[in-house]
Amino acid sequence: MNSEFRFWMPAHIRCGQGAARNMLDEIRGDSVLIISDPFLYQNGTAERIGNALTGKTVTYFSEIEPNPSTTSVDACAALARQAGAQTIIGLGGGSSLDVAKVVSCLTTNEGSIYDYYAGGTKQFAPRTTRLILIPTTAGTGSEVTNVGVFTDPRAGIKMPFVCGEFWADVALIDPEMTYTLPKGQTASTGMDAFCHAIEAYWNRESQPMCDYLAMGAMKTILENIRAAYDKPQNAQARAAMIISALTAGVAFSQTRTTGVHAVSFPLTTEFHANHGTACAITLPAFIRVSTEMAADKMQALAQFLGYADVQALADGIEHLMVGMGMPVRLSQLGVTDADIEHIAAVGMGAAAQMQLTPATMTQETLCRLLRTIL
């Protein structure tokens, strides 16, 4: 265990049933922009939150894709500037929250997201627009990270963007926001949260505080995900899941993710898997190889989670996924053996992230891993 570490979590976390309906005191200025996906706008959730902001001028942007594009970011930023938004509220899953992060910066900074991303010519001035993030899924942890991931349609690739200005002023955690989450999304986002936790735990840059947070998150997820999946209105399970996702988010915000997430990029952009599924589908295989460099630590985790050993943990996770209707073989996403080399190459392209995995990660070893779950 690394006894020398740093821990930085500047976001104010506010958690409670119905908190999203009572946050007027968190708003700064008179102009508010609420960013959500189309579903949350069409079902009235975004407007219910906006209507509760008495005395404020509220504008809505809901053209957010599952893997948000740089095009949507720039369109949303243009609306935020036009509205003179002083507070940005990101409402939804990781896609909406990530867009809200960068738009809160672009509101008072000229140009496009491309001007500020790696290779761009500009840097964000310190953010003055208030940023409030409200997750409606129990999975991404985006509300407590300074990372955004965007799809560049010109190059057909994902753009992970890390920026100190992306930390939210307020992460508002309201379990009620997850009650209408469909079963499939309950499963995939819950498993995404589990991936965040286990990747923070086995990470080569792991540290004690993250380990404790990650272990608690994993145990609580395993104890509650099926209840949330089977009975969506189970308030106790929903609260446990969203708090676990938050805890896992705090854990990986300090360590970053590893190979599971690196490989997910081509599975989302090229095979159109949702993010949680794209991560979870390789998780059992990565658990099995994690013993190469973290055998004792992973054995301790397996026993803490109620499994005899690491292999039993991997099998248990796969069984859980099958029980929730999630794919566990790459072929279920349309992947063929001919695709493996390319998927591995794209995954290896996120080298810094990939090499935080507690196993030897090369093109050859990654291809071998992927073929075990083809």
Summary of the structure (lengths in Angstrom):
residues: 374
radius of gyration: 19.8
end to end distance: 34.2
largest distance: 59.8
contacts: 1398
relative contact order: 0.11
helix: 55%
strand: 11%
